[in-house]
Structure formats: C-alpha cells, structure tokens
Amino acid sequence: MASQSVDNADRIPAGGLLLACVAEHGTASHAYFAGDSLRRGPEATRNLADAIHFLCALHGRHPGIIDHAASRTVEPDARAWLACASDAMAVERTYLTRLSVAVGAIPSTPGGATSETAILAQRAALATLALSDRRGCALGAALAFAAEWESIRIILDAAAKRLGIDAPASALSDRDTIEKVADEAGRAPATQRALLFGAEQLALQHRGLWDLLEARQQARREY
C-alpha cells in the first residue's frame, strides 16, 4: 500500500515528503531503537554489539547504497551530492568497521542462522533498490539512507563512548541539502513518485533490521 507521502507526490515538493517518510517509517520511530535496551541496563553492551555487527553486515561493504545510486542517477546536482556523500560514507564505513572489531564477537543468540539469512536478504533487497532503472528510485533510496544515518549515528556513537573510541565528524546527514537535492530532482511528478518510493522502501528495510535486532534481544532473554 502506498504511503500518504507517495500519494501526495504530485502536490508537495519531494524533499519534505521524503524526510517525513523516513521519520515515519524508519529507524527513529522504531520502539527498540528509541527504548532503553540499547543505551542502559545490563543487556545494553550485548545489544549494542549486536546492532553494530548487523549494521556492519548491511552497510559495511563497498559499494553501498550511495555508490550504487550514483551509477543510476543523471541529474547533475544529484550526482554532485552523491559524489560528496560517497566520500562521507567512506569515513562512516571505516568507523563502523572499527566499532565492529572493538565490540568483539557477535552475541550468541538462538536462531543465529535465520538471522544471517535475513540480513543477506535485506542486503540483496537494498542493492536491488539502489540499482533500480526507474528514474529517481535509486536516488530516493540514497537520500533516505543519508537521512537515516543521523539516527544510526546515535547508536554508533553510543557504542564508541562505551569503548573509548573517538567518533569522527559526520558529513553525511545534512538534512537541508538532502531536502534541496530531493526537491530539485523530483520536479517531474513521475520522478518525484519514484524518489519517494525508493525512500519509503529504504526506510522500511531499516525498520525490518530493527525488528530483527529486537527479536534477537528477546531470544537472548528467553534463552
């Protein structure tokens, strides 16, 4: 079912709709992300380690969503943004990899094989989205990913603080720039709808990741 954001694509500039879509469907609104389990309490260390490892499995490899989207985007302003975003993501990828090494082994969790299969499927789905030939779809996914990274950074930085690791400055999640690029690229109604579709699907995939991490936390509790 199309979201209200996608339904309104012909009437409202894409940037605000894209950011609203990410806020509604993505990481920030997920109860597990917003709750205490990742930030405090006796289980927080294991839960953070779990999140770091799965984020690394999903986004720690090159090429990623932004790199794929660059090969599917023709708008000059969007391509310029993607080039800068790719450089920024290289820094984030190094940071994420460093954290995944520092947190140690992935926490033992019942049903681990099922989790691995799920994350591989998510990675394939995201790659397919970011390589879409539908004009605007890949860019929408990349813009939503950059917007999502603002929330994901909260978890990375929480882990870094626990581990005594200095967090590098992030240049990826400039919301004003994300909105401007989406507005410019989405002037045509069909492209705008594709932008918002890509953004929505990216946000929903991330929501699925937090569903998986929450299920793993509950499985460790019950084990």
PyMOL commands that place a pseudoatom at each C-alpha (Angstrom):
pseudoatom trace, name=CA, resn=MET, resi=1, chain=A, elem=C, hetatm=0, pos=[0.000, 0.000, 0.000]
pseudoatom trace, name=CA, resn=ALA, resi=2, chain=A, elem=C, hetatm=0, pos=[1.373, 3.389, -0.942]
pseudoatom trace, name=CA, resn=SER, resi=3, chain=A, elem=C, hetatm=0, pos=[2.023, 5.752, 1.940]
pseudoatom trace, name=CA, resn=GLN, resi=4, chain=A, elem=C, hetatm=0, pos=[0.425, 9.181, 2.231]
pseudoatom trace, name=CA, resn=SER, resi=5, chain=A, elem=C, hetatm=0, pos=[3.807, 10.667, 1.294]
pseudoatom trace, name=CA, resn=VAL, resi=6, chain=A, elem=C, hetatm=0, pos=[3.869, 8.804, -2.017]
pseudoatom trace, name=CA, resn=ASP, resi=7, chain=A, elem=C, hetatm=0, pos=[0.196, 9.592, -2.679]
pseudoatom trace, name=CA, resn=ASN, resi=8, chain=A, elem=C, hetatm=0, pos=[0.895, 13.335, -2.255]
pseudoatom trace, name=CA, resn=ALA, resi=9, chain=A, elem=C, hetatm=0, pos=[3.890, 13.272, -4.575]
pseudoatom trace, name=CA, resn=ASP, resi=10, chain=A, elem=C, hetatm=0, pos=[2.278, 15.391, -7.308]
pseudoatom trace, name=CA, resn=ARG, resi=11, chain=A, elem=C, hetatm=0, pos=[1.318, 18.255, -4.999]
pseudoatom trace, name=CA, resn=ILE, resi=12, chain=A, elem=C, hetatm=0, pos=[4.080, 18.858, -2.447]
pseudoatom trace, name=CA, resn=PRO, resi=13, chain=A, elem=C, hetatm=0, pos=[7.856, 19.270, -3.032]
pseudoatom trace, name=CA, resn=ALA, resi=14, chain=A, elem=C, hetatm=0, pos=[9.677, 15.970, -2.648]
pseudoatom trace, name=CA, resn=GLY, resi=15, chain=A, elem=C, hetatm=0, pos=[12.218, 16.973, -0.003]
pseudoatom trace, name=CA, resn=GLY, resi=16, chain=A, elem=C, hetatm=0, pos=[9.844, 17.494, 2.890]
pseudoatom trace, name=CA, resn=LEU, resi=17, chain=A, elem=C, hetatm=0, pos=[7.847, 14.411, 1.963]
pseudoatom trace, name=CA, resn=LEU, resi=18, chain=A, elem=C, hetatm=0, pos=[10.990, 12.312, 1.785]
pseudoatom trace, name=CA, resn=LEU, resi=19, chain=A, elem=C, hetatm=0, pos=[12.169, 13.392, 5.230]
pseudoatom trace, name=CA, resn=ALA, resi=20, chain=A, elem=C, hetatm=0, pos=[8.692, 12.855, 6.654]
pseudoatom trace, name=CA, resn=CYS, resi=21, chain=A, elem=C, hetatm=0, pos=[8.577, 9.390, 5.134]
pseudoatom trace, name=CA, resn=VAL, resi=22, chain=A, elem=C, hetatm=0, pos=[11.911, 8.473, 6.740]
pseudoatom trace, name=CA, resn=ALA, resi=23, chain=A, elem=C, hetatm=0, pos=[10.746, 9.832, 10.097]
pseudoatom trace, name=CA, resn=GLU, resi=24, chain=A, elem=C, hetatm=0, pos=[7.506, 7.847, 9.909]
pseudoatom trace, name=CA, resn=HIS, resi=25, chain=A, elem=C, hetatm=0, pos=[8.779, 4.517, 8.626]
pseudoatom trace, name=CA, resn=GLY, resi=26, chain=A, elem=C, hetatm=0, pos=[12.458, 4.371, 9.517]
pseudoatom trace, name=CA, resn=THR, resi=27, chain=A, elem=C, hetatm=0, pos=[14.809, 3.930, 12.433]
pseudoatom trace, name=CA, resn=ALA, resi=28, chain=A, elem=C, hetatm=0, pos=[13.884, 6.891, 14.632]
pseudoatom trace, name=CA, resn=SER, resi=29, chain=A, elem=C, hetatm=0, pos=[10.275, 5.774, 15.145]
pseudoatom trace, name=CA, resn=HIS, resi=30, chain=A, elem=C, hetatm=0, pos=[11.096, 2.152, 15.992]
pseudoatom trace, name=CA, resn=ALA, resi=31, chain=A, elem=C, hetatm=0, pos=[10.366, 1.268, 19.624]
pseudoatom trace, name=CA, resn=TYR, resi=32, chain=A, elem=C, hetatm=0, pos=[13.509, -0.843, 20.062]
pseudoatom trace, name=CA, resn=PHE, resi=33, chain=A, elem=C, hetatm=0, pos=[15.765, 1.909, 18.764]
pseudoatom trace, name=CA, resn=ALA, resi=34, chain=A, elem=C, hetatm=0, pos=[14.028, 4.542, 20.879]
pseudoatom trace, name=CA, resn=GLY, resi=35, chain=A, elem=C, hetatm=0, pos=[13.894, 2.431, 24.047]
pseudoatom trace, name=CA, resn=ASP, resi=36, chain=A, elem=C, hetatm=0, pos=[16.397, 1.818, 26.817]
pseudoatom trace, name=CA, resn=SER, resi=37, chain=A, elem=C, hetatm=0, pos=[17.731, -1.584, 25.752]
pseudoatom trace, name=CA, resn=LEU, resi=38, chain=A, elem=C, hetatm=0, pos=[20.487, -0.119, 23.571]
pseudoatom trace, name=CA, resn=ARG, resi=39, chain=A, elem=C, hetatm=0, pos=[21.523, 2.637, 25.943]
pseudoatom trace, name=CA, resn=ARG, resi=40, chain=A, elem=C, hetatm=0, pos=[21.420, 1.433, 29.533]
pseudoatom trace, name=CA, resn=GLY, resi=41, chain=A, elem=C, hetatm=0, pos=[20.934, -1.620, 31.709]
pseudoatom trace, name=CA, resn=PRO, resi=42, chain=A, elem=C, hetatm=0, pos=[22.743, -4.952, 31.980]
pseudoatom trace, name=CA, resn=GLU, resi=43, chain=A, elem=C, hetatm=0, pos=[21.899, -6.007, 28.414]
pseudoatom trace, name=CA, resn=ALA, resi=44, chain=A, elem=C, hetatm=0, pos=[22.947, -2.794, 26.692]
pseudoatom trace, name=CA, resn=THR, resi=45, chain=A, elem=C, hetatm=0, pos=[26.505, -3.883, 25.921]
pseudoatom trace, name=CA, resn=ARG, resi=46, chain=A, elem=C, hetatm=0, pos=[25.388, -7.059, 24.156]
pseudoatom trace, name=CA, resn=ASN, resi=47, chain=A, elem=C, hetatm=0, pos=[22.527, -5.302, 22.401]
pseudoatom trace, name=CA, resn=LEU, resi=48, chain=A, elem=C, hetatm=0, pos=[24.810, -2.568, 21.108]
pseudoatom trace, name=CA, resn=ALA, resi=49, chain=A, elem=C, hetatm=0, pos=[27.332, -5.147, 19.930]
pseudoatom trace, name=CA, resn=ASP, resi=50, chain=A, elem=C, hetatm=0, pos=[24.557, -6.981, 18.117]
pseudoatom trace, name=CA, resn=ALA, resi=51, chain=A, elem=C, hetatm=0, pos=[23.398, -3.776, 16.417]
pseudoatom trace, name=CA, resn=ILE, resi=52, chain=A, elem=C, hetatm=0, pos=[26.931, -2.824, 15.369]
pseudoatom trace, name=CA, resn=HIS, resi=53, chain=A, elem=C, hetatm=0, pos=[27.621, -6.223, 13.821]
pseudoatom trace, name=CA, resn=PHE, resi=54, chain=A, elem=C, hetatm=0, pos=[24.369, -6.259, 11.884]
pseudoatom trace, name=CA, resn=LEU, resi=55, chain=A, elem=C, hetatm=0, pos=[24.766, -2.670, 10.709]
pseudoatom trace, name=CA, resn=CYS, resi=56, chain=A, elem=C, hetatm=0, pos=[28.250, -3.584, 9.532]
pseudoatom trace, name=CA, resn=ALA, resi=57, chain=A, elem=C, hetatm=0, pos=[26.906, -6.636, 7.695]
pseudoatom trace, name=CA, resn=LEU, resi=58, chain=A, elem=C, hetatm=0, pos=[24.313, -4.454, 5.982]
pseudoatom trace, name=CA, resn=HIS, resi=59, chain=A, elem=C, hetatm=0, pos=[26.283, -1.277, 5.293]
pseudoatom trace, name=CA, resn=GLY, resi=60, chain=A, elem=C, hetatm=0, pos=[29.943, -2.013, 5.940]
pseudoatom trace, name=CA, resn=ARG, resi=61, chain=A, elem=C, hetatm=0, pos=[30.858, -3.097, 2.426]
pseudoatom trace, name=CA, resn=HIS, resi=62, chain=A, elem=C, hetatm=0, pos=[31.740, -1.154, -0.695]
pseudoatom trace, name=CA, resn=PRO, resi=63, chain=A, elem=C, hetatm=0, pos=[29.937, -0.487, -2.992]
pseudoatom trace, name=CA, resn=GLY, resi=64, chain=A, elem=C, hetatm=0, pos=[26.962, 0.510, -0.890]
pseudoatom trace, name=CA, resn=ILE, resi=65, chain=A, elem=C, hetatm=0, pos=[23.620, 2.164, -1.493]
pseudoatom trace, name=CA, resn=ILE, resi=66, chain=A, elem=C, hetatm=0, pos=[25.069, 5.581, -2.307]
pseudoatom trace, name=CA, resn=ASP, resi=67, chain=A, elem=C, hetatm=0, pos=[27.692, 4.138, -4.648]
pseudoatom trace, name=CA, resn=HIS, resi=68, chain=A, elem=C, hetatm=0, pos=[25.095, 2.064, -6.487]
pseudoatom trace, name=CA, resn=ALA, resi=69, chain=A, elem=C, hetatm=0, pos=[22.738, 5.028, -6.765]
pseudoatom trace, name=CA, resn=ALA, resi=70, chain=A, elem=C, hetatm=0, pos=[25.472, 7.142, -8.348]
pseudoatom trace, name=CA, resn=SER, resi=71, chain=A, elem=C, hetatm=0, pos=[25.505, 4.764, -11.312]
pseudoatom trace, name=CA, resn=ARG, resi=72, chain=A, elem=C, hetatm=0, pos=[21.741, 5.207, -11.804]
pseudoatom trace, name=CA, resn=THR, resi=73, chain=A, elem=C, hetatm=0, pos=[21.410, 8.981, -11.408]
pseudoatom trace, name=CA, resn=VAL, resi=74, chain=A, elem=C, hetatm=0, pos=[21.629, 11.511, -14.244]
pseudoatom trace, name=CA, resn=GLU, resi=75, chain=A, elem=C, hetatm=0, pos=[20.649, 14.830, -12.591]
pseudoatom trace, name=CA, resn=PRO, resi=76, chain=A, elem=C, hetatm=0, pos=[23.829, 16.980, -12.251]
pseudoatom trace, name=CA, resn=ASP, resi=77, chain=A, elem=C, hetatm=0, pos=[23.038, 18.367, -8.782]
pseudoatom trace, name=CA, resn=ALA, resi=78, chain=A, elem=C, hetatm=0, pos=[22.141, 14.918, -7.517]
pseudoatom trace, name=CA, resn=ARG, resi=79, chain=A, elem=C, hetatm=0, pos=[25.307, 13.407, -8.970]
pseudoatom trace, name=CA, resn=ALA, resi=80, chain=A, elem=C, hetatm=0, pos=[27.392, 16.097, -7.271]
pseudoatom trace, name=CA, resn=TRP, resi=81, chain=A, elem=C, hetatm=0, pos=[25.691, 15.327, -3.957]
pseudoatom trace, name=CA, resn=LEU, resi=82, chain=A, elem=C, hetatm=0, pos=[26.204, 11.588, -4.428]
pseudoatom trace, name=CA, resn=ALA, resi=83, chain=A, elem=C, hetatm=0, pos=[29.927, 12.127, -5.019]
pseudoatom trace, name=CA, resn=CYS, resi=84, chain=A, elem=C, hetatm=0, pos=[30.233, 14.044, -1.743]
pseudoatom trace, name=CA, resn=ALA, resi=85, chain=A, elem=C, hetatm=0, pos=[28.015, 11.545, 0.060]
pseudoatom trace, name=CA, resn=SER, resi=86, chain=A, elem=C, hetatm=0, pos=[30.152, 8.668, -1.184]
pseudoatom trace, name=CA, resn=ASP, resi=87, chain=A, elem=C, hetatm=0, pos=[33.247, 10.285, 0.326]
pseudoatom trace, name=CA, resn=ALA, resi=88, chain=A, elem=C, hetatm=0, pos=[31.386, 10.891, 3.589]
pseudoatom trace, name=CA, resn=MET, resi=89, chain=A, elem=C, hetatm=0, pos=[30.175, 7.299, 3.678]
pseudoatom trace, name=CA, resn=ALA, resi=90, chain=A, elem=C, hetatm=0, pos=[33.728, 6.045, 3.250]
pseudoatom trace, name=CA, resn=VAL, resi=91, chain=A, elem=C, hetatm=0, pos=[34.522, 7.682, 6.593]
pseudoatom trace, name=CA, resn=GLU, resi=92, chain=A, elem=C, hetatm=0, pos=[31.388, 6.192, 8.154]
pseudoatom trace, name=CA, resn=ARG, resi=93, chain=A, elem=C, hetatm=0, pos=[32.231, 2.739, 6.797]
pseudoatom trace, name=CA, resn=THR, resi=94, chain=A, elem=C, hetatm=0, pos=[35.692, 2.864, 8.348]
pseudoatom trace, name=CA, resn=TYR, resi=95, chain=A, elem=C, hetatm=0, pos=[34.165, 3.976, 11.657]
pseudoatom trace, name=CA, resn=LEU, resi=96, chain=A, elem=C, hetatm=0, pos=[31.586, 1.201, 11.554]
pseudoatom trace, name=CA, resn=THR, resi=97, chain=A, elem=C, hetatm=0, pos=[34.211, -1.428, 10.781]
pseudoatom trace, name=CA, resn=ARG, resi=98, chain=A, elem=C, hetatm=0, pos=[36.410, -0.179, 13.619]
pseudoatom trace, name=CA, resn=LEU, resi=99, chain=A, elem=C, hetatm=0, pos=[33.492, -0.447, 16.033]
pseudoatom trace, name=CA, resn=SER, resi=100, chain=A, elem=C, hetatm=0, pos=[32.593, -3.953, 14.874]
pseudoatom trace, name=CA, resn=VAL, resi=101, chain=A, elem=C, hetatm=0, pos=[36.140, -5.099, 15.648]
pseudoatom trace, name=CA, resn=ALA, resi=102, chain=A, elem=C, hetatm=0, pos=[36.230, -3.328, 19.011]
pseudoatom trace, name=CA, resn=VAL, resi=103, chain=A, elem=C, hetatm=0, pos=[32.925, -4.735, 20.328]
pseudoatom trace, name=CA, resn=GLY, resi=104, chain=A, elem=C, hetatm=0, pos=[34.192, -8.296, 19.975]
pseudoatom trace, name=CA, resn=ALA, resi=105, chain=A, elem=C, hetatm=0, pos=[32.289, -11.342, 18.813]
pseudoatom trace, name=CA, resn=ILE, resi=106, chain=A, elem=C, hetatm=0, pos=[28.655, -11.151, 17.824]
pseudoatom trace, name=CA, resn=PRO, resi=107, chain=A, elem=C, hetatm=0, pos=[26.493, -12.102, 20.836]
pseudoatom trace, name=CA, resn=SER, resi=108, chain=A, elem=C, hetatm=0, pos=[25.419, -15.739, 20.858]
pseudoatom trace, name=CA, resn=THR, resi=109, chain=A, elem=C, hetatm=0, pos=[21.717, -15.790, 20.036]
pseudoatom trace, name=CA, resn=PRO, resi=110, chain=A, elem=C, hetatm=0, pos=[19.278, -18.659, 19.397]
pseudoatom trace, name=CA, resn=GLY, resi=111, chain=A, elem=C, hetatm=0, pos=[18.276, -18.775, 15.743]
pseudoatom trace, name=CA, resn=GLY, resi=112, chain=A, elem=C, hetatm=0, pos=[21.505, -17.189, 14.571]
pseudoatom trace, name=CA, resn=ALA, resi=113, chain=A, elem=C, hetatm=0, pos=[21.402, -18.927, 11.188]
pseudoatom trace, name=CA, resn=THR, resi=114, chain=A, elem=C, hetatm=0, pos=[17.960, -17.488, 10.495]
pseudoatom trace, name=CA, resn=SER, resi=115, chain=A, elem=C, hetatm=0, pos=[19.225, -14.004, 11.364]
pseudoatom trace, name=CA, resn=GLU, resi=116, chain=A, elem=C, hetatm=0, pos=[22.127, -14.380, 8.956]
pseudoatom trace, name=CA, resn=THR, resi=117, chain=A, elem=C, hetatm=0, pos=[19.779, -15.412, 6.165]
pseudoatom trace, name=CA, resn=ALA, resi=118, chain=A, elem=C, hetatm=0, pos=[17.532, -12.440, 6.913]
pseudoatom trace, name=CA, resn=ILE, resi=119, chain=A, elem=C, hetatm=0, pos=[20.370, -9.911, 6.771]
pseudoatom trace, name=CA, resn=LEU, resi=120, chain=A, elem=C, hetatm=0, pos=[21.655, -11.349, 3.496]
pseudoatom trace, name=CA, resn=ALA, resi=121, chain=A, elem=C, hetatm=0, pos=[18.167, -10.990, 2.035]
pseudoatom trace, name=CA, resn=GLN, resi=122, chain=A, elem=C, hetatm=0, pos=[17.990, -7.384, 3.254]
pseudoatom trace, name=CA, resn=ARG, resi=123, chain=A, elem=C, hetatm=0, pos=[21.352, -6.566, 1.726]
pseudoatom trace, name=CA, resn=ALA, resi=124, chain=A, elem=C, hetatm=0, pos=[20.221, -8.000, -1.614]
pseudoatom trace, name=CA, resn=ALA, resi=125, chain=A, elem=C, hetatm=0, pos=[16.944, -6.064, -1.440]
pseudoatom trace, name=CA, resn=LEU, resi=126, chain=A, elem=C, hetatm=0, pos=[18.750, -2.796, -0.745]
pseudoatom trace, name=CA, resn=ALA, resi=127, chain=A, elem=C, hetatm=0, pos=[21.179, -3.376, -3.611]
pseudoatom trace, name=CA, resn=THR, resi=128, chain=A, elem=C, hetatm=0, pos=[18.261, -4.050, -5.959]
pseudoatom trace, name=CA, resn=LEU, resi=129, chain=A, elem=C, hetatm=0, pos=[16.580, -0.841, -4.808]
pseudoatom trace, name=CA, resn=ALA, resi=130, chain=A, elem=C, hetatm=0, pos=[19.731, 1.249, -5.244]
pseudoatom trace, name=CA, resn=LEU, resi=131, chain=A, elem=C, hetatm=0, pos=[20.321, -0.217, -8.723]
pseudoatom trace, name=CA, resn=SER, resi=132, chain=A, elem=C, hetatm=0, pos=[16.782, 0.390, -9.946]
pseudoatom trace, name=CA, resn=ASP, resi=133, chain=A, elem=C, hetatm=0, pos=[16.456, 1.681, -13.503]
pseudoatom trace, name=CA, resn=ARG, resi=134, chain=A, elem=C, hetatm=0, pos=[13.300, 3.617, -12.585]
pseudoatom trace, name=CA, resn=ARG, resi=135, chain=A, elem=C, hetatm=0, pos=[14.425, 7.229, -12.711]
pseudoatom trace, name=CA, resn=GLY, resi=136, chain=A, elem=C, hetatm=0, pos=[14.587, 8.687, -9.205]
pseudoatom trace, name=CA, resn=CYS, resi=137, chain=A, elem=C, hetatm=0, pos=[14.163, 5.452, -7.269]
pseudoatom trace, name=CA, resn=ALA, resi=138, chain=A, elem=C, hetatm=0, pos=[17.843, 4.832, -6.548]
pseudoatom trace, name=CA, resn=LEU, resi=139, chain=A, elem=C, hetatm=0, pos=[18.396, 8.484, -5.652]
pseudoatom trace, name=CA, resn=GLY, resi=140, chain=A, elem=C, hetatm=0, pos=[15.426, 8.407, -3.284]
pseudoatom trace, name=CA, resn=ALA, resi=141, chain=A, elem=C, hetatm=0, pos=[16.909, 5.387, -1.540]
pseudoatom trace, name=CA, resn=ALA, resi=142, chain=A, elem=C, hetatm=0, pos=[20.290, 7.107, -1.242]
pseudoatom trace, name=CA, resn=LEU, resi=143, chain=A, elem=C, hetatm=0, pos=[18.776, 10.313, 0.131]
pseudoatom trace, name=CA, resn=ALA, resi=144, chain=A, elem=C, hetatm=0, pos=[16.710, 8.350, 2.639]
pseudoatom trace, name=CA, resn=PHE, resi=145, chain=A, elem=C, hetatm=0, pos=[19.798, 6.389, 3.656]
pseudoatom trace, name=CA, resn=ALA, resi=146, chain=A, elem=C, hetatm=0, pos=[21.675, 9.608, 4.348]
pseudoatom trace, name=CA, resn=ALA, resi=147, chain=A, elem=C, hetatm=0, pos=[18.739, 10.904, 6.399]
pseudoatom trace, name=CA, resn=GLU, resi=148, chain=A, elem=C, hetatm=0, pos=[18.528, 7.598, 8.271]
pseudoatom trace, name=CA, resn=TRP, resi=149, chain=A, elem=C, hetatm=0, pos=[22.211, 7.723, 9.108]
pseudoatom trace, name=CA, resn=GLU, resi=150, chain=A, elem=C, hetatm=0, pos=[21.560, 10.602, 11.511]
pseudoatom trace, name=CA, resn=SER, resi=151, chain=A, elem=C, hetatm=0, pos=[19.669, 8.144, 13.745]
pseudoatom trace, name=CA, resn=ILE, resi=152, chain=A, elem=C, hetatm=0, pos=[22.057, 5.263, 13.151]
pseudoatom trace, name=CA, resn=ARG, resi=153, chain=A, elem=C, hetatm=0, pos=[24.918, 7.514, 14.217]
pseudoatom trace, name=CA, resn=ILE, resi=154, chain=A, elem=C, hetatm=0, pos=[23.330, 7.756, 17.669]
pseudoatom trace, name=CA, resn=ILE, resi=155, chain=A, elem=C, hetatm=0, pos=[23.889, 4.021, 18.122]
pseudoatom trace, name=CA, resn=LEU, resi=156, chain=A, elem=C, hetatm=0, pos=[27.384, 4.087, 16.660]
pseudoatom trace, name=CA, resn=ASP, resi=157, chain=A, elem=C, hetatm=0, pos=[28.393, 6.963, 18.913]
pseudoatom trace, name=CA, resn=ALA, resi=158, chain=A, elem=C, hetatm=0, pos=[26.863, 5.271, 21.975]
pseudoatom trace, name=CA, resn=ALA, resi=159, chain=A, elem=C, hetatm=0, pos=[28.994, 2.207, 21.267]
pseudoatom trace, name=CA, resn=ALA, resi=160, chain=A, elem=C, hetatm=0, pos=[32.063, 4.362, 20.667]
pseudoatom trace, name=CA, resn=LYS, resi=161, chain=A, elem=C, hetatm=0, pos=[31.577, 6.091, 24.021]
pseudoatom trace, name=CA, resn=ARG, resi=162, chain=A, elem=C, hetatm=0, pos=[31.412, 2.739, 25.816]
pseudoatom trace, name=CA, resn=LEU, resi=163, chain=A, elem=C, hetatm=0, pos=[34.531, 1.552, 24.019]
pseudoatom trace, name=CA, resn=GLY, resi=164, chain=A, elem=C, hetatm=0, pos=[36.547, 4.743, 24.477]
pseudoatom trace, name=CA, resn=ILE, resi=165, chain=A, elem=C, hetatm=0, pos=[36.731, 5.377, 20.733]
pseudoatom trace, name=CA, resn=ASP, resi=166, chain=A, elem=C, hetatm=0, pos=[36.673, 8.902, 19.336]
pseudoatom trace, name=CA, resn=ALA, resi=167, chain=A, elem=C, hetatm=0, pos=[33.796, 9.400, 16.919]
pseudoatom trace, name=CA, resn=PRO, resi=168, chain=A, elem=C, hetatm=0, pos=[34.780, 11.140, 13.673]
pseudoatom trace, name=CA, resn=ALA, resi=169, chain=A, elem=C, hetatm=0, pos=[32.754, 14.091, 12.475]
pseudoatom trace, name=CA, resn=SER, resi=170, chain=A, elem=C, hetatm=0, pos=[29.978, 13.053, 10.100]
pseudoatom trace, name=CA, resn=ALA, resi=171, chain=A, elem=C, hetatm=0, pos=[29.270, 14.910, 6.864]
pseudoatom trace, name=CA, resn=LEU, resi=172, chain=A, elem=C, hetatm=0, pos=[26.581, 12.535, 5.590]
pseudoatom trace, name=CA, resn=SER, resi=173, chain=A, elem=C, hetatm=0, pos=[23.274, 13.639, 7.123]
pseudoatom trace, name=CA, resn=ASP, resi=174, chain=A, elem=C, hetatm=0, pos=[22.867, 17.283, 6.128]
pseudoatom trace, name=CA, resn=ARG, resi=175, chain=A, elem=C, hetatm=0, pos=[19.077, 17.462, 6.131]
pseudoatom trace, name=CA, resn=ASP, resi=176, chain=A, elem=C, hetatm=0, pos=[18.871, 20.827, 4.351]
pseudoatom trace, name=CA, resn=THR, resi=177, chain=A, elem=C, hetatm=0, pos=[20.982, 19.504, 1.499]
pseudoatom trace, name=CA, resn=ILE, resi=178, chain=A, elem=C, hetatm=0, pos=[19.029, 16.242, 1.346]
pseudoatom trace, name=CA, resn=GLU, resi=179, chain=A, elem=C, hetatm=0, pos=[15.786, 18.192, 1.077]
pseudoatom trace, name=CA, resn=LYS, resi=180, chain=A, elem=C, hetatm=0, pos=[17.178, 20.535, -1.573]
pseudoatom trace, name=CA, resn=VAL, resi=181, chain=A, elem=C, hetatm=0, pos=[18.505, 17.693, -3.745]
pseudoatom trace, name=CA, resn=ALA, resi=182, chain=A, elem=C, hetatm=0, pos=[15.181, 15.841, -3.498]
pseudoatom trace, name=CA, resn=ASP, resi=183, chain=A, elem=C, hetatm=0, pos=[13.213, 18.991, -4.377]
pseudoatom trace, name=CA, resn=GLU, resi=184, chain=A, elem=C, hetatm=0, pos=[15.375, 19.650, -7.429]
pseudoatom trace, name=CA, resn=ALA, resi=185, chain=A, elem=C, hetatm=0, pos=[15.468, 16.083, -8.703]
pseudoatom trace, name=CA, resn=GLY, resi=186, chain=A, elem=C, hetatm=0, pos=[11.766, 15.491, -8.089]
pseudoatom trace, name=CA, resn=ARG, resi=187, chain=A, elem=C, hetatm=0, pos=[10.286, 18.323, -10.116]
pseudoatom trace, name=CA, resn=ALA, resi=188, chain=A, elem=C, hetatm=0, pos=[8.654, 15.914, -12.577]
pseudoatom trace, name=CA, resn=PRO, resi=189, chain=A, elem=C, hetatm=0, pos=[5.724, 14.085, -10.955]
pseudoatom trace, name=CA, resn=ALA, resi=190, chain=A, elem=C, hetatm=0, pos=[6.828, 10.625, -12.117]
pseudoatom trace, name=CA, resn=THR, resi=191, chain=A, elem=C, hetatm=0, pos=[10.364, 11.138, -10.840]
pseudoatom trace, name=CA, resn=GLN, resi=192, chain=A, elem=C, hetatm=0, pos=[9.038, 12.514, -7.566]
pseudoatom trace, name=CA, resn=ARG, resi=193, chain=A, elem=C, hetatm=0, pos=[6.920, 9.422, -7.037]
pseudoatom trace, name=CA, resn=ALA, resi=194, chain=A, elem=C, hetatm=0, pos=[9.929, 7.236, -7.765]
pseudoatom trace, name=CA, resn=LEU, resi=195, chain=A, elem=C, hetatm=0, pos=[12.063, 9.232, -5.303]
pseudoatom trace, name=CA, resn=LEU, resi=196, chain=A, elem=C, hetatm=0, pos=[9.509, 8.728, -2.563]
pseudoatom trace, name=CA, resn=PHE, resi=197, chain=A, elem=C, hetatm=0, pos=[9.052, 5.063, -3.385]
pseudoatom trace, name=CA, resn=GLY, resi=198, chain=A, elem=C, hetatm=0, pos=[12.806, 4.496, -3.081]
pseudoatom trace, name=CA, resn=ALA, resi=199, chain=A, elem=C, hetatm=0, pos=[12.911, 6.423, 0.184]
pseudoatom trace, name=CA, resn=GLU, resi=200, chain=A, elem=C, hetatm=0, pos=[9.964, 4.558, 1.656]
pseudoatom trace, name=CA, resn=GLN, resi=201, chain=A, elem=C, hetatm=0, pos=[11.370, 1.154, 0.756]
pseudoatom trace, name=CA, resn=LEU, resi=202, chain=A, elem=C, hetatm=0, pos=[14.758, 2.045, 2.247]
pseudoatom trace, name=CA, resn=ALA, resi=203, chain=A, elem=C, hetatm=0, pos=[13.135, 3.187, 5.477]
pseudoatom trace, name=CA, resn=LEU, resi=204, chain=A, elem=C, hetatm=0, pos=[11.040, 0.018, 5.662]
pseudoatom trace, name=CA, resn=GLN, resi=205, chain=A, elem=C, hetatm=0, pos=[14.107, -2.163, 5.142]
pseudoatom trace, name=CA, resn=HIS, resi=206, chain=A, elem=C, hetatm=0, pos=[15.796, -0.409, 8.052]
pseudoatom trace, name=CA, resn=ARG, resi=207, chain=A, elem=C, hetatm=0, pos=[12.671, -0.906, 10.120]
pseudoatom trace, name=CA, resn=GLY, resi=208, chain=A, elem=C, hetatm=0, pos=[12.949, -4.594, 9.334]
pseudoatom trace, name=CA, resn=LEU, resi=209, chain=A, elem=C, hetatm=0, pos=[16.519, -4.539, 10.633]
pseudoatom trace, name=CA, resn=TRP, resi=210, chain=A, elem=C, hetatm=0, pos=[15.374, -3.133, 13.984]
pseudoatom trace, name=CA, resn=ASP, resi=211, chain=A, elem=C, hetatm=0, pos=[12.590, -5.734, 14.096]
pseudoatom trace, name=CA, resn=LEU, resi=212, chain=A, elem=C, hetatm=0, pos=[15.265, -8.394, 13.664]
pseudoatom trace, name=CA, resn=LEU, resi=213, chain=A, elem=C, hetatm=0, pos=[17.519, -6.907, 16.334]
pseudoatom trace, name=CA, resn=GLU, resi=214, chain=A, elem=C, hetatm=0, pos=[14.605, -6.657, 18.763]
pseudoatom trace, name=CA, resn=ALA, resi=215, chain=A, elem=C, hetatm=0, pos=[13.684, -10.288, 18.123]
pseudoatom trace, name=CA, resn=ARG, resi=216, chain=A, elem=C, hetatm=0, pos=[17.287, -11.329, 18.760]
pseudoatom trace, name=CA, resn=GLN, resi=217, chain=A, elem=C, hetatm=0, pos=[17.327, -9.412, 22.048]
pseudoatom trace, name=CA, resn=GLN, resi=218, chain=A, elem=C, hetatm=0, pos=[14.136, -11.171, 23.145]
pseudoatom trace, name=CA, resn=ALA, resi=219, chain=A, elem=C, hetatm=0, pos=[15.555, -14.548, 22.138]
pseudoatom trace, name=CA, resn=ARG, resi=220, chain=A, elem=C, hetatm=0, pos=[18.652, -13.945, 24.300]
pseudoatom trace, name=CA, resn=ARG, resi=221, chain=A, elem=C, hetatm=0, pos=[16.420, -13.040, 27.252]
pseudoatom trace, name=CA, resn=GLU, resi=222, chain=A, elem=C, hetatm=0, pos=[14.414, -16.241, 26.913]
pseudoatom trace, name=CA, resn=TYR, resi=223, chain=A, elem=C, hetatm=0, pos=[17.408, -18.499, 26.352]
for i in range(1, 223): cmd.bond("trace and resi %d" % i, "trace and resi %d" % (i + 1))
show_as sticks, trace
zoom trace
